[in-house]
Amino acid sequence: MREVATREGAIRLGQFLKLADLVAAGSDAKAMLADGVVTVNGEPETRRGRQLVKGDIVAVDGRELRVG
């Protein structure tokens, strides 16, 4: 599992996906979320604005990332 360091206490899911280099732009994140391939802490997530905090686990296509 890879940890992705964040500067703030919370980060939006769309921003996190960009920070982790999983998408190039916000529109790519929106499409990925609409396809249902993203989970947060084991639950499917479709909201790009979902607030993540340190310790949350984001999974995309079998790759797991921890918010750090």
VENHUHU-V420059 format. One line per field, one symbol per residue. psi: psi as a letter, one per 40 degrees, with the letter a starting at -180 (. if undefined). burial: I if it has 24 or more other C-alpha atoms within 12 Angstrom, else O. Layout:
psi = ???
burial = ???
This chain:
psi = hhhhhididiiidddddddefdididddddddddefehihfehihehdehhiiheihhhhfehhhhh.
burial = OOOIOIOOOOIIIIIIIOIIOIOOOOOOIIOIIOOOIIIIOOOOIOIIOIOIIOOIIIIIOOOIIIII
